[in-house]
Amino acid sequence: MRFIRLFLFHVKDYLSDQYFVWLTITSTTSIFLMQYIMAYATHNLNNTQIWLQSGIFGMWTSCTTVAGCISFERYKGTLPYLLNSQYDERASLITLLLPASAYGLFSFPIAFILAKILGAATGTVSLYIILLILLMWVGCAVMGILISSFLTLSPNAMVYESLIGTPILLLAGLFGNDTVLGPLTNVSQWFIPITATIAALSHNKSLNWSSYFCSLLLWIVLIVVIVRKINDLVRRKGALKII
């Protein structure tokens, strides 16, 4: 299947950059060690949230690298060839943007192995946990596609990459006191696709399926709107200098 071949090609290209490879590893490891030290000091190593929160942080950090993907391809001069092929241009762009979030899945095994080595609790990795991680990945992938598409409208997209990660995680309720952030996440879960899965994974709450799919649908609609806008600027006005 051509979609899979293109996806694997872009995964290989993505992993050829050592920055992307090590960013996920170092971000997952660093946040795990920070939480591990705090848990060790408070005698709370039986907290299974340590490795799950670290995995979530690593996945989202990897996903944020998608922000400048389209602009970087435009800078390299390869974007016109991706868009002007016999294959559907939207599918071509999706295969370009998916590797960032897909590689982020690797952060969970990293965090799990660190927990086993250092003696932190991991709990039972059930099929439900795996399902939540996959739903988290879908949310990250959709958000990454929208963010990258939106930032294509700016010539400074790659500069914003480091500015979008932490604020979204804070709004999604990954870190902080659940009592304080609870009212915020009760609202943000309807607008940020990863909020519901973060609550289920790291705060032992039941997954709010309604808010998850509602927020996911919202971002997909925004993707369609932004892509149409970009297509109008490119095909009719030639404003983005892509083709």
URTA-V787808 format. One record per residue. N is the residue number from 1. OMEGA is omega in whole degrees, 0 to 359 (none if undefined). Layout:
((N;OMEGA) (N;OMEGA))
This chain:
((1;187) (2;180) (3;181) (4;179) (5;178) (6;179) (7;180) (8;176) (9;181) (10;174) (11;178) (12;179) (13;179) (14;183) (15;176) (16;177) (17;183) (18;178) (19;180) (20;181) (21;186) (22;180) (23;179) (24;181) (25;183) (26;180) (27;178) (28;181) (29;183) (30;181) (31;177) (32;182) (33;177) (34;180) (35;180) (36;180) (37;179) (38;179) (39;179) (40;181) (41;181) (42;180) (43;184) (44;182) (45;177) (46;180) (47;182) (48;180) (49;185) (50;184) (51;179) (52;178) (53;178) (54;178) (55;178) (56;180) (57;179) (58;179) (59;182) (60;177) (61;177) (62;182) (63;182) (64;179) (65;179) (66;186) (67;184) (68;185) (69;182) (70;180) (71;179) (72;177) (73;177) (74;179) (75;180) (76;180) (77;182) (78;183) (79;178) (80;181) (81;177) (82;184) (83;185) (84;176) (85;179) (86;180) (87;181) (88;185) (89;179) (90;177) (91;178) (92;180) (93;179) (94;178) (95;177) (96;187) (97;184) (98;184) (99;181) (100;180) (101;180) (102;178) (103;178) (104;177) (105;181) (106;182) (107;180) (108;173) (109;178) (110;181) (111;180) (112;180) (113;178) (114;179) (115;179) (116;182) (117;186) (118;174) (119;176) (120;183) (121;177) (122;183) (123;179) (124;178) (125;183) (126;176) (127;178) (128;177) (129;179) (130;178) (131;179) (132;179) (133;179) (134;176) (135;176) (136;179) (137;178) (138;178) (139;178) (140;181) (141;180) (142;179) (143;179) (144;179) (145;179) (146;181) (147;180) (148;180) (149;180) (150;183) (151;173) (152;180) (153;179) (154;178) (155;183) (156;186) (157;185) (158;177) (159;184) (160;185) (161;183) (162;184) (163;187) (164;187) (165;185) (166;180) (167;180) (168;178) (169;178) (170;178) (171;180) (172;174) (173;181) (174;181) (175;178) (176;181) (177;183) (178;179) (179;180) (180;185) (181;183) (182;179) (183;179) (184;182) (185;176) (186;177) (187;186) (188;181) (189;178) (190;183) (191;181) (192;188) (193;184) (194;184) (195;183) (196;180) (197;176) (198;179) (199;181) (200;183) (201;190) (202;180) (203;175) (204;176) (205;175) (206;183) (207;175) (208;184) (209;183) (210;181) (211;180) (212;183) (213;177) (214;180) (215;179) (216;179) (217;179) (218;181) (219;177) (220;176) (221;178) (222;176) (223;180) (224;181) (225;182) (226;180) (227;177) (228;178) (229;179) (230;179) (231;178) (232;180) (233;184) (234;188) (235;187) (236;187) (237;181) (238;188) (239;187) (240;179) (241;179) (242;181) (243;none))
